[in-house]
Amino acid sequence: MDVLLWIIFGGLVGWVASIVMGTNARQGLFMNIIVGVVGAFLGGWVMGFINGQGLTGFNLYSFLVALLGAVILLAIVRAFRRM
C-alpha cells in the first residue's frame, strides 16, 4: 500500500511542479510520477541540509518539500537540455 501512496503522491507533486515550470504539455503521467518521486528524494535531501528535517510523511510539509525538489529537478533538466 505504501508504494501505491508514493506513486499517487509523486504523480500529484510532479504534475504541480510541471505546471509551475511550464512543462506540463510535454510531460505525461509516467514522467510526472518519476519527477515527483525523484523530486521528493531531492527535496528531502536539500531540506535535510537546511533545517535537519526532510520528508515527514504524507502531509502538507512533505508535499511542499517534494514540490521544491521536483522544481529543482526540472530546472536542472532544463539547464542541461539548453547546453
N, C-alpha and C positions, 0 to 999 in steps of 0.2 A: 504494500500500500504506500510506503514511503517513496518508492520510485515513481509511482503514478503522481503523487503530490509534487515531486520535484519536476516532473515533465510539465504538469499544468502550471506550476509557479514559473518555471523557465520560459514557457510559451508566453505567458502574460507579461513577464518582465521584458523579454525580447521584443514583443510587439510594441510595448510602450517606448522602449529605447529606440526602435526603428522609426517610430513616429517623431520622437524628439530629434533624431539625427537626420530625418528626411530620407530614409532608405526603405520605407515601408513598401513602396511599389516594387522594389527589386527583391525583397525577401519573402519567402513563403513560410509556411507553418514550421517546417523542419528547421530552417535557418533561425527562425525566432526562438525555437526551443534551444538550439545549440548556443546562440548568443546569450540567452537568458541564463542558462546553467553555467556556462563558462564565465559570464559576467558576474554571477553570484560568487564564484570562487575568487575571481579577481577583486571584486569589491570587498569581500571578506578579508582578503589578504591586505589590501590597502588600508581598510579601516582598522585592522589589527595593529598596523604601524602607527596610525594617527591617535587612536584612543584606547587601544588594547582590547577592543571588543569587535569581533567580526559579525557574522550571522548569528542570530539568537533563536532561530526557529521560524515558524510561519507567522509573521506579524508585520506591522507597517514599517518598523525599523529595518527589518531584514529585506523587505521589498525595496526600500529606498537605497540600502547598501547594494543590493543586487542591481538595481537600476543604475547606480553610479558606476559600477563595474562594467555593465553592458554598454553604457555610453562611452566609457574609456576604451573598451574593446573595439567598438565601431569606429571611434576616432583613430585608433591605431591602424585598423584595416584600411580606412580611407586614406591615411597618410602614405601607407605602403603602395596602394594602388595608383597614387598620383606620381610615384617615383618612376 
